[in-house]
Amino acid sequence: MRKWIWGLLLAGLIVLFLNDKVNLKPYFESHPVIEFRVPVKWSATYIQLGEKYEIPWWYLVAIDEVAHDYQGISTKTIERNARWLQTEMGNKQVNTTTLTSVLEQKYTKENVKKMMQIASSYRWEAASLSEDYEFPFRTEDISKISYNNSWGNPRSYGGKRQHEGTDMMAPAKTPIQSVSDGKVVRKGWDRLGGWRLLIQDEKHEQIYYYYAHLSSYAETLKEGDRVKSGQIIGYVGDSGYGPEGTTGQFPPHLHFGMYVSESKFAYGRAAVNPYVLLKTWEN
């Protein structure tokens, strides 16, 4: 029976490969997941000016990251780059090929190549940055929430490691909402994360959002369920750091994490710092 199933799958793949009307490239393209270094102070500016001049934000940040390491940037310098690119592009479609030819007028080929690589990775791993996603907490609860950039902070429970997420301090049982439309792919106990959820972004299927240390889940929520952006999925708690049911090892908070696959078919996922996205969605 298994041989028949594998045979049918193989035959289907062959048909798809031979059908030139089916674009398989997006499914096999690999996008290295890199450190997301966009300064939170300027994220909204890159997005706004990118929209104004029709140059996607990921290209604008890549230019400043490679050329200036974000030093000395301002609204004026970001706008100057965006305006220059729009002028030079004229009526050309904005893509990697056309932008490369324009940028090589001003920067070395080596630096332009780096810019395009960074832009490609950021477009993939932070696709939701500029979109209408929800903050994990309701508007009426935001005044009770505090968080900072805790990415990379040392952790010792379970072995020496670095923190992969943002800890959002909040009163116990504060409602938590899904930041995106998506599918619940993991629900249950984790020794580190306690009662936790992993939700796959419906629009950007390479991205997964991780909600940990919950006190409880939304009633009836189960693995495989589809959730909507803004839907209550659970409540803040202090669960984790031990066998099932362990609580009280730390103050109540939501650990919010973000994991990204390098391609549609990649098995593993890499952690991405969600802090800039959270600050952008909050504002």
N, C-alpha and C positions, 0 to 999 in steps of 0.2 A: 504493500500500500504506500509506504514512504517513497519507494522508487517512482511510483506513478506521480505522486505529488511533486517531487523534485523535478521530474521530467516535464510536467506541465509548467512549472515555474520557469525552468530553463527555456522552454519553447516560447513562453510569453516574453521573456527578456530578449530573445533572438528577434522576435517579431518587432519589438519596440526599437531595437538597434537598427533594423533594416528599414524601418519606416522613417523617411526623412522629414515627415511632417510632425513627428514627435520630438520635441527638444528635451533631450536627456541631460544636457550639460549642467543645469542647476542642481541635479541630483548627485553628480559626481565631483563637482567643484569643491575644492578644499579651501577653507579660510582659516589660517592660523589664528588662534585666540591669543591675543597679546595683552599686556598690562594696559588698562584704560586710564590714560593720563590727562584727560581733558580737565582743566581747572574748573572747579564748581562755580567760581566767580564769573566765568565767561561762557558757560554752557548755553545759557539763554540767549546771549548776544550772538553767538555763532549761529544758533538756530534762526533767530529773527532776521539777521542780515543775510543768511543763506536763502531764506524764503523771499526776501525783498529783491535780491539780485539773481535769483534762480540758479544759485550755485549751492548744491547740497552741503550741509554743515560738515560732513566727514572730510570733504576736500579742503575746506577752510582750516579746520583744526590740524590736518596733516601737514599743511604748508607751515603753519606756525610751530608745530612740534619739531619738524626737521630743521627748518631755517633758523628758528630762534629759541627753541626749547621753551616756548611760552614766556620768554623774558622780554620785558618792555612792550608787551602788547596792550592795546587799549581799544575802545570802541572805534576810534578813528583808524587805527592800523588795520583792524579786521575789515572795516568797511572799505578801506582803500584797496585791499586785496580783492574783495568781492566785486567792487566796481571795475577794477582793472580786468579781472577775468571775464566779466560779462561783456565788456567792450571788445576785448580780444577775441572772444568766442563768436561774436556777431550772431549769425543765424544758425551756427553749427549746433548739433545736438551735444549736450553735456555728457561726456562719458570718459572713461580712462584714456582712450586713444586720442581724442581731440584735446583733452586737457593736458596730456603729456606734451603734445607738440607746442602748446601755448607756454607751458611752464618752462620748457627747455630754452625759451628765449631769455629767461631770467636766472635760472638755476642750473647747476650741473646735471648731467644725465644721471649720475649716481644718486644725487639728492632727490631728483624727480622720481626715480624708481622707488626710493624709500617712501616718499610721499604717497605714491599710489598703493604701495603695500599696506601702509598704515590706514589709508582711507578705506581700502577693501576690508580690512579686519574690523575697523570701527563700524562700518556700515552693516556688517554681519552681526557682530556681538552686541552692539548697542542700538539695534534697529528701532527699538521702542523709545529712545531718548526724546525724540521730537514729536512723538505722537500723543494722542489724548488718552493717556493711561491714568489710572487712579492711584492716589497715595494709599498706602496700606491701612490708613486710619480715616474715619469719617471726619468731616469738617468740624463737627461739634466736639470732637475729641482731641484735635490737634494741639490745643493749648496744654494738654496733659502729657504730651509726648516730648521726649528729649533724646537726641542722638548726635553722634559725631562720627568722624571717619575712623572707625576702629579696625579697618582692614589691615591685616598683617600683624596685629598685636599678638604677643606671645601667649600661648595656651599650654597647659601642662596635663590636664586630665586626658587620659587615654594615650599619653606619650607626648613628647615635645612636638609642637606644631604651631602653625600660624592661623590666626583668625580669618576665616573665609566668609565675610559678610559684614553686615551692619547691625549692631545691637541697638534696638529702639526701646528705651526705657518707658514703661507705661504702667498704670495701676492694673492689678490683677483683674482679669475678666473683662478688660476693655475689648470691644468687638474689633476683629481684624477683617478687612475686606480684600478680595482678590484684586490685584493691580491690573489684571488682563482678563479677556475672555480666554478660556482654556479648558484643559482636561486634567482631572486629578489622576496622576499616574502613581503616586505613592501616598499611603495614609497608614499611620500606625506608629509604633514605638521605635525609637532609635536610641541607642545607649548614650550618645552625645546630645542629640537634639530633642530627646524626650518625645512627647506627642507632636508629630510634625506632618506637614503636607508638602508634596512636590507637585507643582502644576505646570504643565506644558503650555506655552503661549500658543494660542490658536492661529494667530496671524503670522507669527515668526516661530515656526515649529522647532527651530534650532535652540530656542531659549526656554529655560526652565526656571521657575521661581520657587524658592524654598522658604517655608514658614515653620519656625521651630520654637520649642519650649512652651507649647500651648497648654492651657489648663483644660480645654475641651474643644470639641469640634462643633460646627453648626449641625443642628439636628438633621438626621437622615443623610448627611453627606457621606459618600462612599467612593472607593476607587472606581475609576471609569466614568464618573459623573462629569458632565459639562457644566462649567460655571461661567458666570458673566462678570465682566468688569464691575467692581463696586459691590458685588454680592458678599454677604457675610459668610466667612468660611470657618471661623473659629474665634477663640478668645485668648487673650494674653495670659501666660502662666509662668511657672518656674520649674517646669518638668525637665528631667534629663540628668546626665552625669551619673548614671547608675542603672541597675536593673529596672524592668518595667514598673512604673508607678512611683519612681523616685522623684521627690520634690524638695524644695527648700535649700538647694545647694548654692543659690545665687538669687538676687532680687528679680522680681517679675519683669519680663521684657520679651519683645519679639526679636528673634534672630532672623533677619531677612537676608537670604542669599540668592545668588543668581549664577546659573551654570549654562554653558553654551557648548554645543557640539560643533566640531569643525566642518562637518558636512551633513547632508540629509541622512546618510547611511552610517555615520560614525557611531561607534558603540559608546566610547567614553565621552565625558563632558569636563570642561575646564571651568574653574571658578573665575568670575569676573567681579570686580569691585562695584557694588550697586549704589554706592554713596552719591555719586553725581546724578544718577538717574532719579534717586529718591528726592534729592533737593530740587531737581528740575520739575518733577511731577508735583511736589508740594507747592511750588510757587506758580 
